[in-house]
């Protein structure tokens, strides 16, 4: 009865929003935003298979002429760069230049869903005249293997591609790297496995001594065997001085976004959870990451809720699974995460985190396709999610774009990649921060 009551609550909220003039798709998005079954620190999870496991093949179309995404009241959103090919991870360099990895999921044999090969390059974008748009757009590096994560430190640019991690000597201001530049490898990975988990993201530790590496699983729920999951579904830690690699945290199905909580320096990650348990399982989440911590995958989800597909296999690991900090919705593909402390936004948006929800497919109706804001207090989430950037859904199976990665520009604006629309959006506050 509790599940039915909560579902009716979501519908009632949506009806109220419709009555207030909010569009149908936006009303449902805002209703789902704080569904007590699927969001917040302690969601009242439904039982597995409460609904069939849906699948929607999502089509992307351009925004109608003169239209674009919607942003929270008091803010303005404009294109920073256009014409990009599958813009993925963003990095802002100390001089203000912006790097963006352009790569895509590549086709497996007998799989027509994805293209044979993506751009596989890193672009450098520069707003030299300060008008909020990148008028300089160069190919910094080309002919890479599905690049994603990037970090600049100590005159080195570290790049994570699907095969591993390398660094090159790098001088700020450089707009193009020589094709024969020496690439020093510090880690190698076996590509393959679950087709959508090719990304390897990077985050520098607060003291600059270590590199955190996010590596997604090789499967949905361990169906290929544990031998395929070595060094996967994990966050690794590499000592940049010695090159020593350790397992920082495990049991995290697909940790894509990473960021440091500004006050403590604690690592946080945004995580894509498993599929095929129904519309409302399992919620994606954001969480602080404890060194040595185990977060359940594949044996349990959201703490110690055992996955019925692996029931009884590893009760010891289920018993030690750490409950995440905050659920952000089922199948929303939580990919980007950035704290607001360095923005020039109003004060309440500087103590909290922005999360890019790339959007669902494993549901009977779409959810996500937006950027949300979660307020923080004392280093932890302290309130409900707020819709911050939205308006990307165009119909039951059609969207205008898919927000992915987030970064704070040198001027304090928020940058958001749209990997399907080919945009990087720039969000600014209409009033000066207080």
N, C-alpha and C positions, 0 to 999 in steps of 0.2 A: 504493500500500500504506500510505503514511503516513496518508492521510486515513481509510482504513478502521480502522487501528489506533487513531487518536484517537477515532473514533466509538465503538469498542468500549470505550475507556477511560471515556467518559462513561456508557455503559450500565452498566459494571461499578461505577462509583462510585454510580450510582443504586441498583443492587441492594444494595450495601453499606449505604446509608442506609435502604433499606426493611427490611433485616434488623435494623437498630437501632431500628426502631419509628417512623421518620418516614413520614408519609403519602405516597401515590404522587405527587401533584402537587408536594408540597414536595420530595420526593426528586429529581425531575427538575429542578425549579427550581435546587436547590443543585448538581446535577451540571452543568447548563448554565452555572452562574455562573462556573466557571473552566475551561471548555472551551478547550483550547489552540489550537483553530482559530479562535476567535471573540472571545477576551477577552485582556486584558493588553497590554503595550507593543508586542509583536511577534507578533501572531497568525499561525499557519500557515494562511493562507487557503486554502480549497478553490477549485477551478476554477469559473468561472461555469457555471450550469445543471447543477451536480452533482446537483441534485434539481429537480423541477418547481417552478414558482412557485405556491405555495399561496395560498389566501384563505379566511379564516374570518370570518363575520359574527358578531361577539361580542355576546352579550346580557348585560345587567346586571340582577341581582336583588338584593334586600336581604339583608343578613346574617340568618341565623336568629336568633330571639329569644335574647338573652343572649350572642350571639357577636359577634366583631369581629376586626380584624386582629391578627396576631402580631408581637411585637417582640423584638429581641435580648435575651438573658439579661442581667439587671441593669437593665432599663428598664421603664417603664410607659407604655402608650398609652391615651389617653382622648379623647373628643370635646371639641374647643374650641368648635366651632359646628356646627349642623346645619341642615337645611332650605334649603341654598343651591342655586341653580340654575346648574350648570356652573361651579363655582368654579375660577378659573384662577390667574393670577399673584397672589402675596402680596407685600405690602410692610409692614414694621413701622416706624412713625413714631417719632421720638425720644422722644415721651411715652408710648410703649407701645401706642397705638392700632394696629389692624391694618386695612389696606385689602386688599380682594380684588376682582378684576375678575370679573364674571359675564357670560360671553359664550359663544357656541357657533358652530360651523360652520353656515353658512346654506345653504339649499337652492338649487341651481341649477335652471334650467328643465328639466323632465322628469326630475328626480332626486328620488325619494321618500325617500332615505336620511336626510336631515337635516330639521330643522324649518324653517319659513319664516323665523323670526326668534327670536333668543335674548333673554335679559334685557337685555343691553347696558347694564349699569350698574356702578357701583363701590359696594360696601358698606363701611361702617365698622363694625368690631367692637371692643368695649371690655370688658375684664374689670375692672370698677371695684372689685369686692370682693376680688380676688386669689385666687379659688378655682379658677383654671385653666379657667374657662368664660366665654364672652362672653355676658353677660346684656343688654348693649346692642348692638343690631343695627339700624343705620339705613341708608337709601339716601343715600349722599353725593352721587352724581351719577347722573342717568338720561338716557335718550334719546341714548346714545352709539352709535358705529358700531363694534361689535366691539372694545371696549377690551381691552388686555392689559397692556403694560408701564406702570409708574409709578415715579416718583422724586420725593422731596421734598428741596429744597435752597434755601437763601436765601429762605425764606418764599414759595416757589413750589412748586406741585405740577405736575409734568410728567406728561402722560398720552399714551400711544401707542395710537391706534386704527388700524384697517386703512387709513384714508385719510391718516394722517400723525401729527404730534406737535404738541400744544399745551400751554401752561401757563396756570394760573390763580393769582391771589394766594391764599395759603392760610395761615391761622393755626392753629397746633396747638391741638387741643381742639374744633375745629369738627366738628359731626356731620352737617350738611346744607349743601350749597352752593346758592345761589340759582340758579334755572333760567336767569336772564338774565345770569349771571356772564360777564365778558369772557374769551374764549378767544383767546390769542395764539398763532397758528400759527408754528412754526419749521421745519417740514418737511411736505411733502405726498407721498403715495404713490398710485400707480394701483392700486386694488383689483382683485381678480380673479386669474386664473391658476389654478394648482393649488389645488383647493378647501380643502385642509387647511393651507395656508401663509399664512393671513391674519394671523397673529400678528405684532406688532412689539414686541419687548421692549426694555427700557432698563436701562442700568447707568451709574452715575456713576463717573468716574475717581477715582483716589486723591486727587488734588489738588483735586477738585471743579470743575475748569475745563471738562471735556469730558463729553459724553454719548455713550456707545456705544449704537448702535441695531442690533439683530439683525433681519434681514429674510430670510425664506426664499425659495426659488426659486419660479418660476412653473410649474414642471413637475417630473416625476420625473427625467428624464435629458436635458433640453434639447430635448424633442421639439417644442416650439412655436417654436423659433428663438431666436437670441441677442438679437434686438431685444426680446423679451419679458423678458429677464433683466437689463436695465439696472438697476443699484442693487439687485439681488436676489441671493440666494445669497451674501450679504455681511454684514459688520459695518461700519457707517458710523460716523463720528466727527464730532460737531457741537461747535464751539467756542461755549460758552454766552454768551460776551461779544460775539462778532462775528456769530454765526449761521452761520459758514462751515462747510460740510459737506465732508468728504473720505472717500475710500474707505479704511477701515482695513485690512480683509482681505477676500479674495474666494475663490471656489471652495468655499464652505461651504454644502452643500445646504440645510440648515434649522437654523441655529443658534438655539435657543430659549432655553435657560438661559444666564445669564452671572453671573460672580462674580469678585471680585478675590482672588488668593492673598494671605493676610494679611501675610506678611512682606515680599514684594517689591512688592505692588500690581499684579502681572501679571494681565492679563485672561485668564480661562478661559471656555470655553463648552462646553455639551453639544449634540451635533449628531445630527440624524436623517439617516441616509444613504439612498441610493437603494434602490428596490424592484425586484422581478421578475427577479432573477438567481439565485434559488434560496433554500432555507430558511436557509442559513448565510452568505449574502452580501446586503448588505455590512454588517459590524458598525457599529452606531452607536458614537460615541466621545466622550470628553472630551479637550480639548487646550488648552494655552496658546496664545495668539493673538499671532503676530508681526506688527507693523505692516508693511504692504506685502506680507504673505505670501499665497501662493496655495495652496489645499488640494485642488485636483484636480478638483472638480466642474465640468462633467459628464464631462470627458474621462478622468479616472482616479479610482481610489478607494484609500483607505488608503495614500497616497503615490503611487507611480508604477505601480500596477496598472491597465492600460488597460481602460476599459469596452469590451467587444466591440461594443456598439451604435454606438460612435463611433470605431472603430478607424481609426487613421491620419489623423484629421482635424486634430488639433493636437499633434503630437509635441513642439513647443516648450513648450507648457504642461504636458504630461505630465512633461517633464524637470525642470521647476521645482517640481512639486507637493511640498508639505511633508508628511511623514509625521506623523499625529496622535500624541499622547502615550500614549493608553490606550483600547483597545477595550472596550466594555461589553456586547457581545452584539448579534446580528443582529436587526434589526427590533423592538428593544425599545422604541423611541420614547423616547430619553433626553431628558427635557424640563426637569426641575428640577435645579439644582446650587447647593450652598451649602457653604462651608467650616465646619468645626466649631470654629474658634478661639474664637468668642464664646459657645459653649454652656457650660453648667455640667456637662458630661459628664465622665467620667473622662479622665485625661490623654491616653490613646492615641487617643481619639475627637476630641480637640481639634487633632490634627495630621493632618488628612486631609479628605476631601471626601465629602459625601453626594450621591447622584444618584437622582433619581426616574425610574424606568423605567415609563412609562405603559402599555406592553404592546403585543404584536404583533398583526398581522392577516395579514401577507404570509408566513405559514409554514403548514406542515401540522400543527403543534402550537403551543400558546400558550407564550410566554416573556415574562418581565418581570412587570408588575403588582406592583411592589415598590419599595422604596428600598434601595439598596446603599451600603456604606461602602468607600472606598478609602484606605488609609493613605498618608501622604506623609512624605518626608524631604528636607530641603534644597529644598523647593519643587516636588518631583516625586513622582509615584506610586512607592511603595516596596514594595508587596506585593499579594497577590491581593484581589479583591473579597470582601466579607462581606455576607451577607444581613442586613439591619437591620430592615426592616418588610415583612411578607409576609402570606400567608394570604388574598389577594384572589381567587384562582382557585377556581371552584366546580365546574368540569367541563371537558370538551374544548372547549366553545364558550361557556361561561358564567362570569361573574365577579361578585364582590360590589362591586367598585369599581375605580378606576384612579388611582393616585397621580400627581400632576403637579408642582406647584410646592412649593418648600421655602423656609423662612425661619426665622431665629433670633429668638425673641421677646425682649422686653426682660429677662425673668427668666432667660434662658439655655436655655429649653426649645426643642425643635424643632417647628415647625409644618409640616404636610403637607396640601395640598389633595387631595381626592378628587373630581374633577370629575363623575364619574358617580353616585357615591353621595350627593353633596350635603353632604359632611363637610369640616371642617378638623380634623385630628387633632393632638393635643399630646403630645409624647413627652418624658418626664423620666427622669432617672437615679434609681434607687432609693436609691443611696448618694451622699453628697456628693462632689463632684469633688476630686481630689488632684493 
